[in-house]
Amino acid sequence: MEFIENRWYPACLNEELDRQNPLPKKILGRDLVVFRNASGRIGITEDRCCHRNVNLSLGYIDGEHIRCSYHGWAYNTEGACVEIPSLPADKPIPAVCRLRSYQTRQQYNITWVWIGDEALAGSTGLPSMPEMDTWPRVYNYHIFEADLKLVAESLIDAYHINHVHRNSIGTFMGNLYAGQVDFNIRKGPDWLSGTYLRENAGTFFEKLYFGFQPQITTHFGFWFPHTSKLDIAFPKRRMVIYEFYYPLDEKRISMCQVTLWDNIFRTLPPFARWFMLRKSLRIVEEDLVFLENSKKVKEATGHNDLLVTPSDEVTFEFTRIWNANTKANEDTAAE
């Protein structure tokens, strides 16, 4: 699996962090630890204590520092060891007592981490996700073996919703009946977005709450290499799903699905969270059956190419962007 390093990666949602416990993460084969100190500053370092090479994520947050639970060595957010309890007071901490730290960025209530060439971090942007700043949200993580490219394409694949999710989403997001769909695609060097209409095939009660409009506007987006978006816009209500995915190692993928909503069950926040989390988990479970199965079939048969038909306009543009950026990454790595 090709690791694409020169991008900002979502290390964690900020609600995953607390002031007592560090958070272990594995991204692109690297074991990291994320922690927020007493001042609210977030640090990301390699997940080890340089004393005895145990995971620093087994430790705890002590004021401004993260402390190893084995011998109490303390590190700041830059990875420098600032205290060795057993060291005599008149002895300086050796300069080698330092961990690799990683650049972080705070945006959309997400902590992002830069793993690649640090000189490129300032010139690399993030997708625009304003909903992540203010809307209520639930999230879930999944670790599985699948083709990363297919995972990235799955959320923006309009045609699978009627079939894969027929028992969970059902008619809630509308229906794509026979006929060519106009996806109104916009694209850039490493992203694409678009809008299309789904026929409102909801039940009477779904229409009573979400509206009797004949069509439901659906927005979608993909940002290479790790973010996809699906945005269902009803006349007075909206639901947005983001998926963040990246390789853990050479075989496994981690995916975080975040579901956000506006003006849905507004007077019943606990019910809204329960409903959205339950629906989100069901959707992902249904997707994973096919994502994992596709990888197994490819390995068994040797058929690795996607078959693209004239109706697969979105898949065609997605594949073009994915392949071009993957090749650029390979060329850079070979230099």
C-alpha positions as CSV (number, residue, x, y, z in Angstrom):
1,M,0.0,0.0,0.0
2,E,1.5,3.3,-1.1
3,F,1.8,5.9,1.8
4,I,1.0,9.4,0.7
5,E,2.8,11.5,3.3
6,N,2.8,15.1,2.1
7,R,-0.8,15.9,3.3
8,W,-2.4,17.0,6.5
9,Y,-4.0,13.9,8.1
10,P,-6.8,14.0,10.7
11,A,-5.2,12.6,13.8
12,C,-8.3,12.8,15.9
13,L,-11.5,14.7,16.6
14,N,-11.0,17.1,19.5
15,E,-13.7,15.5,21.6
16,E,-11.6,12.4,21.7
17,L,-9.0,14.2,23.9
18,D,-9.2,14.7,27.6
19,R,-6.8,16.2,30.2
20,Q,-5.9,12.9,31.9
21,N,-5.3,10.3,29.2
22,P,-3.1,10.4,26.1
23,L,-4.5,9.0,22.8
24,P,-2.6,6.4,20.8
25,K,-2.9,6.6,17.0
26,K,-1.4,4.8,14.1
27,I,-1.2,6.7,10.8
28,L,0.8,5.6,7.7
29,G,2.7,2.9,9.7
30,R,3.7,5.3,12.4
31,D,2.7,4.8,16.1
32,L,1.9,8.3,17.5
33,V,0.6,9.6,20.8
34,V,-1.7,12.6,20.9
35,F,-2.2,14.6,24.1
36,R,-3.7,17.9,25.4
37,N,-1.8,19.5,28.3
38,A,-3.3,21.6,31.1
39,S,-2.9,24.8,29.0
40,G,-4.9,23.2,26.2
41,R,-1.9,22.8,23.9
42,I,-2.0,19.7,21.8
43,G,1.2,17.7,21.1
44,I,1.8,14.7,18.8
45,T,5.0,12.7,19.2
46,E,6.2,9.2,18.4
47,D,4.5,6.8,20.8
48,R,7.5,5.7,22.9
49,C,9.5,6.7,25.9
50,C,13.2,7.0,24.8
51,H,14.3,5.6,28.2
52,R,13.1,2.0,27.9
53,N,11.1,2.2,24.6
54,V,7.6,1.5,26.1
55,N,4.6,3.2,24.6
56,L,4.2,6.7,26.0
57,S,0.4,6.3,25.5
58,L,0.5,4.0,28.5
59,G,1.4,7.0,30.6
60,Y,-0.7,10.0,31.8
61,I,-0.9,13.7,31.4
62,D,0.7,15.6,34.3
63,G,0.1,19.4,34.0
64,E,1.9,20.7,31.0
65,H,3.5,17.4,30.1
66,I,2.9,13.7,29.3
67,R,4.6,11.4,31.7
68,C,5.7,7.8,31.2
69,S,4.2,5.4,33.7
70,Y,7.3,3.2,33.8
71,H,9.9,5.5,35.3
72,G,8.1,8.8,35.3
73,W,10.0,10.6,32.5
74,A,8.1,13.7,31.4
75,Y,8.0,15.2,27.9
76,N,6.6,18.5,26.6
77,T,4.5,19.0,23.4
78,E,7.6,19.4,21.3
79,G,8.9,15.9,22.4
80,A,11.7,17.2,24.7
81,C,12.3,15.3,27.9
82,V,11.9,18.0,30.7
83,E,12.1,15.8,33.8
84,I,13.8,12.5,34.9
85,P,12.7,11.9,38.5
86,S,15.7,9.6,39.3
87,L,18.3,12.1,37.8
88,P,20.3,14.0,40.4
89,A,19.3,17.6,40.6
90,D,22.8,18.9,39.6
91,K,22.8,16.8,36.4
92,P,21.4,18.1,33.1
93,I,19.0,16.1,31.0
94,P,21.0,14.6,28.1
95,A,20.2,16.2,24.8
96,V,19.5,12.8,23.3
97,C,16.5,12.4,25.6
98,R,14.1,13.7,22.9
99,L,11.2,12.2,20.8
100,R,10.3,13.0,17.3
101,S,7.4,15.5,17.3
102,Y,5.0,16.3,14.5
103,Q,3.5,19.6,13.3
104,T,-0.2,20.0,14.3
105,R,-3.0,22.1,13.0
106,Q,-6.3,23.0,14.6
107,Q,-9.3,23.4,12.3
108,Y,-12.9,22.2,12.2
109,N,-12.6,20.8,15.7
110,I,-10.1,18.4,14.4
111,T,-6.4,17.9,15.3
112,W,-4.5,17.5,12.0
113,V,-0.9,16.1,11.8
114,W,1.7,16.5,9.2
115,I,3.9,13.5,8.6
116,G,5.7,14.3,5.4
117,D,8.3,17.0,4.4
118,E,7.9,19.7,6.9
119,A,8.8,22.4,4.4
120,L,5.6,21.6,2.5
121,A,3.2,21.8,5.4
122,G,2.5,25.6,5.1
123,S,1.6,25.4,1.4
124,T,-0.8,22.5,1.7
125,G,-4.5,23.2,2.5
126,L,-7.4,21.4,4.0
127,P,-10.9,20.7,2.6
128,S,-13.6,23.3,3.5
129,M,-15.8,21.8,6.2
130,P,-17.6,24.6,8.0
131,E,-20.3,22.3,9.3
132,M,-17.7,20.7,11.6
133,D,-17.3,23.9,13.5
134,T,-20.9,24.3,14.8
135,W,-23.3,21.5,14.0
136,P,-24.0,18.6,16.3
137,R,-22.1,15.4,15.3
138,V,-21.5,11.8,16.1
139,Y,-18.6,9.6,15.0
140,N,-17.5,6.1,14.7
141,Y,-14.2,4.3,13.8
142,H,-13.6,1.2,11.9
143,I,-10.4,-0.8,11.1
144,F,-10.6,-3.2,8.2
145,E,-8.7,-4.6,5.1
146,A,-9.8,-3.1,1.8
147,D,-8.6,-1.3,-1.3
148,L,-8.0,2.3,-0.2
149,K,-9.1,3.7,-3.6
150,L,-12.4,1.9,-3.4
151,V,-13.0,3.1,0.2
152,A,-12.4,6.7,-1.0
153,E,-14.8,6.3,-3.8
154,S,-17.6,4.6,-1.9
155,L,-19.2,7.6,-0.2
156,I,-19.5,9.5,-3.4
157,D,-20.9,6.6,-5.4
158,A,-24.5,7.6,-5.9
159,Y,-25.7,4.4,-7.4
160,H,-24.9,2.0,-4.6
161,I,-27.2,3.7,-2.1
162,N,-30.4,2.2,-3.5
163,H,-29.0,-1.3,-3.2
164,V,-26.4,-1.6,-0.4
165,H,-28.4,0.6,2.0
166,R,-31.9,-0.5,1.0
167,N,-32.5,-1.9,4.5
168,S,-31.0,1.1,6.5
169,I,-31.4,4.3,4.5
170,G,-34.2,2.9,2.5
171,T,-36.1,5.8,0.8
172,F,-34.9,8.4,3.3
173,M,-32.3,9.9,0.9
174,G,-34.5,9.5,-2.2
175,N,-34.1,7.2,-5.1
176,L,-32.2,7.2,-8.4
177,Y,-34.5,5.7,-11.0
178,A,-33.6,4.7,-14.6
179,G,-32.2,7.5,-16.7
180,Q,-29.0,9.5,-16.9
181,V,-28.1,11.5,-13.8
182,D,-26.6,15.0,-14.2
183,F,-23.9,15.2,-11.5
184,N,-22.8,18.8,-12.3
185,I,-19.2,18.0,-11.5
186,R,-16.6,20.6,-10.5
187,K,-13.0,19.5,-10.2
188,G,-9.4,20.6,-9.4
189,P,-6.0,18.9,-9.4
190,D,-6.7,16.9,-6.2
191,W,-10.5,17.3,-5.6
192,L,-13.9,17.0,-7.1
193,S,-17.4,18.0,-6.0
194,G,-20.8,18.0,-7.5
195,T,-24.6,18.1,-7.1
196,Y,-27.4,15.8,-8.3
197,L,-31.0,15.3,-7.7
198,R,-32.6,12.2,-6.1
199,E,-36.4,11.5,-6.5
200,N,-38.2,11.9,-3.2
201,A,-39.4,8.4,-2.6
202,G,-39.8,8.7,1.2
203,T,-42.7,7.3,3.2
204,F,-45.6,9.6,4.1
205,F,-44.2,10.2,7.5
206,E,-40.7,10.9,6.2
207,K,-42.2,13.4,3.8
208,L,-44.3,14.9,6.6
209,Y,-41.1,15.7,8.5
210,F,-38.5,16.3,5.8
211,G,-40.8,17.9,3.1
212,F,-42.9,16.9,0.2
213,Q,-40.6,18.4,-2.5
214,P,-40.4,16.1,-5.6
215,Q,-36.6,15.9,-5.5
216,I,-33.8,15.9,-2.9
217,T,-30.7,17.9,-3.6
218,T,-27.5,15.9,-2.9
219,H,-24.0,17.3,-2.8
220,F,-20.8,15.3,-2.8
221,G,-17.1,15.8,-2.6
222,F,-13.7,14.1,-2.5
223,W,-10.3,15.5,-1.5
224,F,-7.3,13.4,-2.2
225,P,-6.3,11.3,-0.5
226,H,-8.4,11.0,2.7
227,T,-11.7,12.8,2.8
228,S,-15.2,12.2,1.1
229,K,-18.4,14.0,1.7
230,L,-22.1,13.4,1.2
231,D,-24.6,16.2,1.9
232,I,-28.3,15.7,1.8
233,A,-30.2,19.0,1.6
234,F,-33.9,19.0,2.4
235,P,-35.8,22.3,2.2
236,K,-35.3,23.1,6.0
237,R,-33.0,20.3,7.2
238,R,-29.6,18.9,6.3
239,M,-27.5,15.9,7.0
240,V,-23.8,15.7,6.1
241,I,-21.6,12.7,6.3
242,Y,-17.8,13.0,6.2
243,E,-15.5,10.0,6.0
244,F,-11.7,10.2,6.8
245,Y,-9.6,7.2,5.8
246,Y,-5.9,6.3,5.7
247,P,-3.7,3.3,5.9
248,L,-2.7,2.1,9.4
249,D,0.0,-0.1,7.9
250,E,0.6,-2.2,4.8
251,K,-2.7,-4.1,5.1
252,R,-5.2,-2.2,7.3
253,I,-7.2,0.9,6.8
254,S,-8.7,3.2,9.5
255,M,-11.9,5.0,8.7
256,C,-13.7,7.6,10.8
257,Q,-17.2,8.4,9.8
258,V,-18.6,11.7,11.1
259,T,-22.3,12.4,10.8
260,L,-23.6,16.0,11.3
261,W,-27.1,17.5,11.1
262,D,-28.9,20.8,11.1
263,N,-32.5,21.3,12.3
264,I,-33.2,17.5,12.7
265,F,-34.8,16.6,16.0
266,R,-33.7,19.9,17.3
267,T,-35.9,19.8,20.4
268,L,-34.6,16.2,21.3
269,P,-30.8,16.3,21.2
270,P,-30.2,13.0,23.0
271,F,-32.6,11.3,20.6
272,A,-31.0,12.9,17.6
273,R,-27.6,11.7,18.7
274,W,-28.9,8.2,19.3
275,F,-30.8,8.1,16.0
276,M,-27.8,9.4,14.0
277,L,-25.3,7.2,15.6
278,R,-27.5,4.1,15.1
279,K,-28.1,5.0,11.5
280,S,-24.4,5.8,10.8
281,L,-23.2,2.5,12.2
282,R,-25.6,0.5,10.2
283,I,-24.6,2.4,7.0
284,V,-20.9,1.7,7.6
285,E,-21.5,-2.0,8.4
286,E,-23.3,-2.4,5.1
287,D,-20.5,-0.7,3.2
288,L,-17.8,-2.8,4.8
289,V,-19.3,-6.0,3.6
290,F,-18.6,-5.0,0.0
291,L,-15.4,-3.1,0.6
292,E,-13.8,-6.1,2.3
293,N,-15.3,-8.5,-0.1
294,S,-13.9,-6.6,-3.1
295,K,-10.4,-6.9,-1.8
296,K,-10.8,-10.6,-1.3
297,V,-12.2,-11.2,-4.8
298,K,-9.4,-9.1,-6.4
299,E,-6.7,-11.1,-4.6
300,A,-8.3,-14.4,-5.5
301,T,-8.9,-13.5,-9.2
302,G,-6.3,-11.0,-10.1
303,H,-8.9,-8.6,-11.5
304,N,-7.8,-5.2,-10.1
305,D,-9.3,-2.7,-12.6
306,L,-12.6,-0.8,-12.1
307,L,-15.0,-1.3,-15.0
308,V,-16.3,2.1,-15.8
309,T,-19.5,2.6,-17.9
310,P,-20.9,5.8,-19.4
311,S,-23.1,6.3,-16.3
312,D,-20.1,6.2,-14.0
313,E,-19.1,9.8,-14.7
314,V,-18.2,10.5,-11.1
315,T,-16.1,7.3,-10.8
316,F,-14.3,8.3,-14.0
317,E,-13.3,11.7,-12.7
318,F,-12.5,10.3,-9.3
319,T,-10.2,7.7,-10.9
320,R,-8.4,10.3,-13.0
321,I,-7.7,12.4,-9.9
322,W,-6.6,9.5,-7.8
323,N,-4.3,8.0,-10.4
324,A,-2.7,11.3,-11.3
325,N,-2.0,12.2,-7.7
326,T,-0.8,8.7,-6.8
327,K,1.6,8.8,-9.7
328,A,2.9,12.2,-8.6
329,N,3.5,10.8,-5.2
330,E,5.4,7.9,-6.6
331,D,7.5,10.2,-8.8
332,T,8.4,12.4,-5.8
333,A,9.4,9.3,-3.7
334,A,11.6,8.1,-6.5
335,E,13.6,11.4,-6.7
